[in-house]
Amino acid sequence: MDIAAYVDRWRTSTFGRLTDPPWTVTQAAEAHIGAAIAGLAAPYVVNGDVAIHASATVEAGALVKGPAIIGPRCFVAAGAYLRGGTFLDEDCIVGPGAELKTSFMFKGSKLAHLNFVGDSILGAGVNIEAGAIVANYRNELEDKAIRIVVDGRVIETGVDKFGALLGDGARVGANAVIAPGAVIARNARVPRLSLVDQYPR
């Protein structure tokens, strides 16, 4: 599965050389983001394994665990928690009480507040409203392997943690849940209080 078919900026990003499927990329997010940090210079301020652009705002009370890249004009609110390898492109927002784990966010994407997004890739202009969750682990099943039905075929990912690939412009309504292992089309609309579960039945 080609990430660039869902996320235009993937191909021109520092990760564009990666042609692995999204669940493989997120599994290695810490290594990929750590390697990208090594190539950054001013106006990024690099402190250990965290790189923050000089134009970005990280409020007091936000917790950012590296490796992490926070790009130009991004905003990370007090109470936000970034961990496990995170990348914020340009103009991204991670709101108060939101947790972003092992994920990539592209230009203009937003987590409103009180969200969890794990092991995912969010295209440009993705908006996830308050309380919405992108889950990454099938705790309820004995077999934790992530399987996805896309275009009528079952994909065996070979991983047990993967949230979603959300195409450019996708919108997720408040308190919606995207179950582990989802591929969301560009400009898709996920209604408030809904469940998206692409696990084969």
N, C-alpha and C positions, 0 to 999 in steps of 0.2 A: 504494500500500500504506500503510495507516494504522498508524503506530507505536503509537498508543494502543490498538489492538486486541490488541497483544502486551504492552504496558507500561502498566499502569494509571496510574502516577505521571507519565507523559509529559504528559498533558493538564493537570495542575495544577502542573507544573514551570515554571521560568522559560522553558523552550523550547516550552511547550504551544501557542503561537501558530503554530509551524511545522507546516505540513501537508504538506510535501514528503516523498517516500519516504525511507527510512533512508539509502540510498546517496547521495542528494543532501545530506541533513543532515550526514553525516560528511565529505563533501567540503568543506563550509564550516564545519567544527567550530571552527577557530581563530577565525573571525570571530564565530560565535555565542557562544562562550565568552568571548571578549574583550569583547563587548558586555555580557554578563551581569556580568562583573567590575565594570564601570563603575557598576552599580547596587547594589553591595554596601557594607555599612557594618559597624561593630562589631556582634557579636563576631568578624567576619572581620578578619584582619590582611592587608592588601593590600601587597605589595611588588612594585612594577612590574606585571607581568602574571601574578602568582601570588597567589591569595587562599586563605588557610588559616584555617579556623574555629578559634577559641581552644580548643575542646575536642578538636581533632584532634591526632594524634601523627604527626610525620614524623621518623623516626629519622635520626641522623647517618649519612651514607653513602648515603642515598637521593638521587636526582637528579631534580628536578622542573623541567622547562623549560616556560615559559609559552607560550600562555595556559593556565592551569590553575585549577580551583576544587576545593578539598578540603573537604568539608562536615563537619558536626558528627559527632564521635566516630569519624571515620575513622582508619585506621591504615595508614601507608605504611612498610614495613620497610626496614632497611638493605639496600642493593644493588638496590632497586627503581628503575625508570627510567620516568618519565612524560614524554611529549613529543608535539608535534604537535597540541595542543589536547585537553585531558583534563578530564572532569567527574566528580567523585565526589559522590554525593548524601549520604545519611546512613549511618553505620555500615558503610561499605565497607572492605574490606581488600585491599591490594596487597602480597603477601608478598615475601620475599627472592628476588632474582634474577628477578622478574617484570617484564616490559616491557608497558606500556600505551601505545598510540599512537593518537592521533586517535579517541578513544572516549568514550562516556558510560556510566557505571555508576550504577545506581539502588539504592535503599535495601537495605542488608544484603548486597550482592553481594560475592563473594570470589574473588580469584586466589590460589591456595595458595602456590606458589613455582615458579620456573623455567618460567613461562608466557610466551607472547607472545600478545597480543590486539591486532589492528590494525583500525582503521577500522570500529568495531563499536558497537552499542548493546546493553547488557546490562540486562534488566529487573530488578526487585526480587527479591532472594533467589536470584539466580543463583550457582551454586557451580562453579568450574572447578578441578578437582583438579590435583595436582602434575604438571608436565611437559606438560599439555595445551596445544594451540596452536589459535588462531583465526587462520588465515592470511588475508592480504588482497590477494595479488597472484599472478596465474597466470604465474609465471616459466617454466613448462614449455611454454607454448603460444606460437605465433607471434602469434596474435591475442589480445591481453591483455584484450579487453573482457569485463566480467563479465556473464554470463548465468545466470539462475536458473530452474529448473523449480519452480513452486509450483502445487499443485492441478491438475497436468496441463498448465499453460500456461507458455510460455517468456516470461520477462521480460527485455527488453533494457534494462539499467540505464543505458547511456550513459557508464559510468565504467570505469576500469581498476583501481581500488583500492576494494575493499569486503570486509569480513570477514563479519560476520553480524549479524542481528537475533535476539537470544535472548529469548524471552518470559519473563515472570515465573516464577520457580520452576524454571527449567531447570537440569539438573545435567549436567556434562560430566566423565566419568571420567578418571583419570590416564592420561597419554600418549595420549589421543585427539587426533585432528586433524580440525578442521572446515575444509574447503577453502574458498577464496575464493568469496564469494557464496552465503550460506546463510540460510534463514529457519527458525528453530527454535521450535516451538510452546511455549506455556506448559506448565510442568511436565514437559517432555520429559526423557528420560533417554538420554544418549549413553554407551554402555558404555566401559569402560577399553580402551585399545589399538585402538579402532575408528576408522573413517574415515567422515565425513559429506561427501559430494560431490554437490551438487545441480546441477552443470553439465549441460546437455542433451547427450545422447549420440546 
